[in-house]
Amino acid sequence: MTSVLVVEDEPGLREGLVAAVETLGFRALAAVGLGEARRVLGSERVDCVLLDIRLRDGDGLDLLREIRAGAHREVPVIVATAYGDSERTIGAMRDGAFDYLTKPFDFAVLLATVERAVKQRALAQSIVSPAPDPRPATGGLVGTSTAMLHIWKLIGRAAASDAPVLITGETGTGKELVARAIHDYSSRRAAPFVAVNLAALPGTLLESELFGHEKGAYTGASARRSGRLETAGAGTLLLDEIGDLDGSLQTKLLRVLSDGTYERVGGNESLASRARIVSATHKPVRPGEAGCVLRDDLYYRLAVIEIEVPPLRARRSDVPLLVAHALRGSPARAVSEEAMARLAAYHWPGNVRELIHVIHRAAALAGGEVIDVPNLPEALRGDRPAPEPAAVAPDGTLREAVAALERSMIVKALARAGGNRSEAARQLGIGRPQLYAKMEEHGIGKGETE
């Protein structure tokens, strides 16, 4: 049976929280402070902890940190306190709290939070972590779909050759990873792999970046500098975003591809390039394509071997493998079935890069070892934003149970306090105005006690 440990030193509130937990059909274990909570954790199976921060025998955050660092690190901890200041909220979430609730409790939200925490605990126990991929490392490329098997074949053929390679595909598909894999599997793997983003620099600087410059070639050129071609040596030079290359530099690159020679900026010495040229782009570069700015003769020189990397929506069967890859080294170790179904069905306009970002974000915010639907971005949860927890209306049965529970807690607190409303409010962890409002809401008369 699912067990929830309630750690609360105010008797009336502790009694109410125990009753609330039991309305869910869970077994409630009560502790009045840190010492008793530690004893319960050491002797009982606990699936969730509902923990007050300010306890008479210490700070609840100390217990939270102990749980996260010890044998019970998989147990979700819901921090519940009357003190909702930013420092404690941030500290609790940083230290691994599943959620942070403030008093006076909205019991519908409290119960929903406990149910979510228990569900995540069950998921963490039932889901087996994905096994490590036994295949050789391919620089982060992952996939066994038909589309990716085709890419593996092309990488192998390209690695066996010294011919220039043009890699095309949408942004985020992994074009640079394909280039690295070609280099890593080629006979040049012991030599440098050098990448330059041609869209990141203006033409005046890009020429020097690619070909180097002589001392005094331009203002600020105080010494000779080697370019990326020279740095690559006998390795691989990746020209990323080749579709953005300036026209004048296209002519100079064409010469490199034609006869393997170039000059540094401001120099007359002809240098020989030994590097293999691999280029990549998400823009149209084929002759005749609308928006293409690449010279036809340069395209044919660059695209001796052409590899088009498929978008993620064309290889949805690879999503679980990519998710497992993204989870390595993260706080979470698995994804629920429902969340995985959402991930596999999404259209991924940002491709693999977007998927990796989503998984890293979800793992950081999950508060446990399993990523579930609520941890995913809005676009993957549904068409409309999820309502705030307080706006979720419980069904009739639960609403009535919550109302009866609140009324019983208030009546008992008033009885223990001898009708003193200030003392009753203190026992319940709420302010006196809130107690008055609740008494009116539940029709509790001035002299009513249990």
N, C-alpha and C positions, 0 to 999 in steps of 0.2 A: 504493500500500500504506500502511496506517495506521502512523504512526510515533510512538513514545513516547520522549521524552527523559528519561533517568535521570540525575539530578544527585546524586552521592554520592561522598564522598572516601575512604571505607573500601573498599579493594580487594575484600575478600571479600564484603561486603554488596552492593557495586555489581555484582559478577559474578552474585550470586544474583538481584538484582532484574532484571538484563538477561535472565537465563534464565527468570525468571517471566513477564516480558512476552512473551518469544518463545513460551511455551507457549500463548498466546492467538492465535498466528498473526500477531502484530504485529512490525514492525521496531523494534528497540531501538537507540537512540542513547545513548551514554554520555558523561558529562562529569564530570571530577574536581572541578570547582569553578565558581565564578561566571564567571570569565573564559572558560573553555572553553564553558560553557553559552551565553553571549552569542554566541560565534562560531557555534555550531551553529544557534541561533535565527536568526542573520543569513544563514545559507547553506543551511539545510535546511527542508523542509516538516515541521512538527511538529504533531501532532494532540492531544497531551497531554503534560504535564510532571509527572514524579514527582520532587519536590524536597526534599532534606534542608535543614534550617534551619541547623544549626551546621556550617559548612564552614570549612576552614582559611584560605580567602582572603576570608571575609566572612560576612554574615548572609543566609541564603536568602530572608528576608522582603523584603530590598531588591530581589532579582530578581523576586519575586512582584509587588511594586508596579510595577516597570518593565514587566513583561508586561501588567499591567492598564491601564497608562497609554499603552502604545505600540501598534505595528502588530499585535502578537500578542494583543490584549486578549480575543479570542474563544477563545483556547486555554485549556482547563481545566487548572488547576494543583492537583495533589494534594500537600499538604505532608506529608512523612514525617519523623519525628524521634524521638529517644529521650527528648525532654523534653516531657512532656505537661502542663505547668503551665497554669493557667487564663489567665494574661496572654497567653502566646504563642498559645494556642488561639483566644482571642477576637480577638487582633490579626490572626491569619492569616485567619480567617473574615471579619472586618471589611474586610480588604484584598482580598477577592475569591477566596480559595481555594475550590476545588470541594469539598474534604474535607480532613480532618486525621487522619492515622493515626500511631500511636505504636509504637515498637519495644518488644519483639520483635514482628514482624509476624505476624498470622494471615494466611498467604498466600492462603487462600481468600477472605477479606475484601478483601485487597489487590487480587487479580485481579478480583473483582466490582466494586470501586470503579473500577478502570481501565476496565473494560468500560462502566460507566455513564457515565464521563466522555467516552469516545470516542463513545458513542452520542449524548450531548448535543451534542458537537461536530458530528457528522454531521447531526443535526437542525437545528442552527443554520445550517448551510450550505445545507440543502435547503428550508427553509421560508422563503417570501417574506413579508415584513412586510405586514400588511393596509394597503390604500390608504386615505388619509383620506376620510371621508365628504364628498361634494361638496355635500350639502344644507345649507341654512341651519342655524345653531346653534339648538337648541331646549332650551337649559338643561340638557343632559345626558340628555334623553329619547332613547332609541335603539330602533329596531325597524321591521321591514317585514312582520311577520306580519299575518294577517287581523285578529287581535284588536287589534293596534296601529294598523293603518290605520283601524279604526273610531274609535279614540281620537283620531287626528289629525283626522278629520272633525269630531268633537265639539268639539275645541279650536278649530278654525277657526270653527265656528258660534258658539261661546261668545265668541270674541274679537271677533266682529262685533256683539255685543250688550252692553248694560250690565246685563243681568239678573243677579241673584244666582246663583251656581253652587255646587252641593254635590258634592264629590268623595269617593267611597267606595272602599274596597278594603282588602285585608289590609295589615298592617304591612310596610314595606319595598318596596312596589310602585312608589313614586315619585309619591305624591299631591301633594307640594309642588312637584315638577318640573312636573306638569300645571298647577298653579296659576300658576307662573312663566311657563310657555309661553303661557297665556291672556293674562296681563298683557303679555308681550313682543310679542305679535302684535296687541294691541288698540290703540285710539286713545289709551289712557292710558299707553303705554309710557314716555313722557318724565317721567311723575310717579312718585312713590315706590311701591315694592312693600314692604309692611310685613307681617311674619308674627308671630303670637303663639301660643304653645302654651298652650291653655287648661287643660291637665292639669298644667302645671308650676308653677302658682301657686295658693295658697289663695284662696278667694273674696274675702276682705277686701282682698287685694292686687290681685287680678285686676280688680276693679271700677275701681280707680284706674289700673291699667295700661291698661285699655281706654278709659275715659272721661276720665282725668285727675282732678286734684283742686285745690281752692282752698287758699290758705294757711290753716293752722289747721284744716283739715278733720278731722284726727285727730292724735294725738300723733306728732311727728316731721315733720309736714307744714309745714316752715318757709317754703315758697314755693309759688306756683302752679306746677303741672306739667301739661303737655299729655299727653293720652292717645294711644294708638295710632291711634284714629279721626282725631284732629286731625292727627297726624303724617303719616298717609297722604294727607291733602289730597284731591286729585282722582285719586289713584292707586288701588291695590288693597290691601285689607286681607284677609289670609288668617287665618281663625280655625281653627287646627289643633286637632284633637281636640274638635270641637264636641259630640261625644257625651258629654263629661265636664262640660259647662257647668252650673253651679249653677242651680237653679230660679229664684231671684230675679233673677239676671242674664239668664236667658232672657226674662223679661218686659221688661227694659230693652232688650235687643237687638231684641226684636220691635217695640218702638216705633221704633227706628232704621230698621228695614226697612219699617215702615208709613208713617211720615211724615218720616223723615230727620232727626229732632231728638233731642237728648240734653242732659243737664247734667253738669258735672263734679261729682265727689264733694264735698259741702259747699257747693255753689253753687246759685243760683237762675236764672242766666242760661241761656236756651235756645240751644243751639248747633246749627248745621246741618251735617250730615255730607254730604260730596261723594264719599266713597269708595265704590268698588264692593266688595261683600262676597262673598268666596269662602270657603267653609268645607270642611273635610275631616275624615274620621273613619274608623276601622277598626271601630267599634262599631255595633250595630243602631240605626238612627234612624228607620226607616220606621214609620208608625202601625201598631200591632198586632204588631210584631215583639217576640219575647221579649227581655227585658232592656233595652228601649228606655226612656230617661229623658227624651227630647226631646219637648216639647209638640207636638201635632199641628199647631197653627196656625203654630208657628215652623218646623217641617219644611217646610210648604208654601210659606212665604216664602223659606226658604233654597234649596229645591230647584226653583226655576223651571227651571233647567237642571241635570240630574243626570248625572254622569260616573262610571261604575264602572270603576276601573282593574283589568285582569285580573291574576291571580297569574302568576308566571313559569312555573309548570308548564303553564299554558294557552297559552303562546307560546314553546315550546322552540326553535322555529326562529330566535328572536332571540338565543339564547345566544352564537353566534359573534360577532355584531355587538357585543353587550354586553362580551364578553371583549376584543375589539379596542379598544373605547372605554376599558376599564379599564386596558389596557396602555400607553396614551399617557403618556409621561414616566416609565415605570417601567424598572428595570434589564433586565427581560426584554422581548422583542419578539414572541414567538410561543408557541404551545401545540402540543404534539405531537398527532397524530391520536388516539392512545389516550386521552390526557388530555382532549381535547375531547369525545370520545365519553362519557367519565364525566361531564363537566360537563353535557352535553346530556341525559343520562339521569336525572340526580339530581332529586329532587322539590322542592328548594329551599323549605323551610318559612319561611325568612327572606326569600324573594323576591330582587329585584334587589339590595337592600342586602347580603344575605348573599353573593351572587355576587361583587360588587365587593370585599367584604372578603376572600373566598377568593383572588381573583386577586392582590390587592395583597400578601397574605401569601405566596402561592406565589412571586410575583416576587421578593420580598425574600429568600426562603430558597433559591431555585433554584440560586444560585451560577453562573449562566450566562445565556444569552440565550433559552433555551427552557424552558418549564415542562413537566415530564413528570409521570407518575402519582405517583412517590414524593414529589413536592413538594406534592401535594394533601392535604387533611385526611383523617383516618382514615375518616370517613363516606363519602368518595368513592372511597377506595382499595379498599374491600371491607367485608364484615361484621365481620371480626376484625382486630385490630391486626396490622400487619406485624411479623414477628419481627425482633429485633435482628440486624444483619449477622453477628455471630459465631455466631448460632444456625442460620444457613443452611448446611445440609450440602451440599457439592459432590457431583456425581454420582461414580460409582465411578472413571471414568477420570481426572477432575480430582483426586480425592482421592489417587489413586495417584501422579499426576504431582507434586502438591504435596509428598507425603511423600518422594518420590525427590529432589526439589529441595532440601528441607530437609536430608536426609541428606548429599547431595553437598556442600552449603555447609559443613556442620559438619566433614566429613572434610577438605575442602580447607583450612579455617581451622586445624584442628589440625596439618595438615602444614606450613603456612606458619609456625605458631608453634612448631614442633618439639615438639609434644605439650603445650605450656604452655597449660593450660585457661583461665587468667585472660586471657592474651593473645588466645587464640582467641575468647573471649567478647567482648573489647573490639572485635575486628575485626568481629564479627557484630552489634555494637550491642546486646547483651543482657547480663544479669547472669550470674554464674557458676552460681547455683542453677538458672537457667533452661536453661543449657547442659547441666548434668548431667541435668535432666529430659528434654531432647530427645535426648540420647545414649542414655538408657535406653529412651525411646519408640521410637527407630529401631534399637536393638540395636547401637550402636557400641561396640566394645571399647576398653579403655584404651590399647592400643598401636596402634590402627588409624589408618593414614594412607593417603593416595592414592598 
